[in-house]
Amino acid sequence: MTTTRDPVLLSIPALRAISNAGVRIAGTLRSLRRFFLGARAAALPLLTLTAWLPTPMWPACAKDITLGAVQMTAETEWFRTIELGIRAAADKAGAKVLVGNARAQVDTEAQIVDNFVARGVDAIIISALNPTSSVPALKRAVGNGVKLVDYNTTIDSPIMTTFVGVDNTELGAQMGRYIADYVKDKMSGNAKIALITIPKYEAGRQRREAFVKEVTTVPGVSIVAEQEGEFPDPAANKVETILEGHPETQLIWAANEGGLVGAITAARSREGKVKICGTDMSLQVARALLDPKSGVIAVSTQDPYNIGYKSAEFAIAKVKGEQTPAKVLVPLQLFTADKPDDVKTYVAKYEALAH
């Protein structure tokens, strides 16, 4: 399996026109290939493909599959673990992988998609940045015969025929229930909580609403502050601002790994006095969960490796013309500081995968 990164290609706006031309050319070639393959399969009496095209080429074409993996961002370990899963499944199938980092920008995402099509990928695997703004580029890809698998986030279009992810409402609710019990058992039923959220994503809104709904079933819980924080450094700054403006804050919940890492960084000087919980496990978060001075008490998480692996499996199956499920939800996990053996098992597993 070959993995290719091409940041220069993705960063030059002038290549958009070239890319669009490539998309049209790629579409024409795909149409011709489908026509002749269909003609051969139907055994048309007036056309014998073997008269001008050597038969041995067809099995090679069937195996020569290239996947285009569009990362929402490569700044967090969660998405890098997704890539590990994609690579593993592609390697098993003998497929190639091209990787592009959208850097959380829809325009960059569209350039990557167009460039992948121009470069002849057979399928695109993507966690779309926006349910509507991401659609035009993906429609162009599907219109040119490229198969599509969405993971993590959804789009508002019938072209999304295969989705791999989790129930984000349950992801937030799971943590909300745990913290509600924690507050009752460990905090005498009273807690002032701050939120680090990612409201621009539907998944982030679902997690936030479900967490708040569950945790506020405890009468003594109040939400004292809420700030947006998707990536570690900005999130850390937001948490520091919250702690300065609301020193009464006792617990922080973060909607994703970036916000969670930011909260851990900002609250480090409190030596565990401010409790931290949130969504999406990583090796860094796991190590903090094992450190009592970090303040991290629980993490509700997806299984990014498995999400990436299944996404690639389904993409390859679609290219081969096989049926794939419309929606696959990967089971959730909850890691807590009071069960360190589970956390250590996670660390061992993902350290091995990283190497």
C-alpha angles and dihedrals in degrees: 000000000000124000117197130189120191111179094159093055090051096049102055111089091195089069091067092086091048090047093051090051089050090051090056092047092047090050092052092050091049091050091052092048092050091047095052094041089052092047091051093048091051091049094226108205096222097049126057110181093193089065090074108010121056111242096223090070093071099066089049091053091050091056098041099089123162122195124200112210115197113198117206085214136338093210095096131060090231094069092041088056089051086057091051089057092048091050093049094052092044092049091052090052095042092244128146125236132210115192128203130181113216091192089217091293120125093207091053090047090054091050091052092050093048092047092049090054091048089051091054105251115173097211139013124217113197147165096209117224096215130020092224109019092052093055104079095061092044090050089054090052095048090045088059093054099264115144118232133214120179122201135182095000132043135221131219098243139092089235086081099088099151125042128178120189146085140286098268092191090058090044089062095037092052091059092041091057092047093050092046089057092043092053092050094046103035106022103041091251096297129104138155107212133194123201130216105196143178102214097167090073123069089221090054093051091049092051093047096048093047094047093050093045092055100039094048091060082087106082094214094058120101132176106228100177143003129195135169115247123160101159130046102249098045090042091052090053091049092050092050089052091049093049091049094047095038108031088167090072110125103173137026126202121195126197098215144013095270093054091043093053090047091052092049091051095047096045096046093100090058089067096219098318091115109058119221133201135159152126133309125033125229135165090263092050092044092054089050089051088058092051113080091200092061093070092224109142105166145004126197108204150178125223102249095178092055092044090054093044094050092044091056092044091054093044091054091046091052091051088053090052095250124144117258130189118261094228135014121184116200115215119259128234134207120208120191135186092237091063102054095162091066090051092049090052089053092050092050092049097049096040086057092049092049090058 
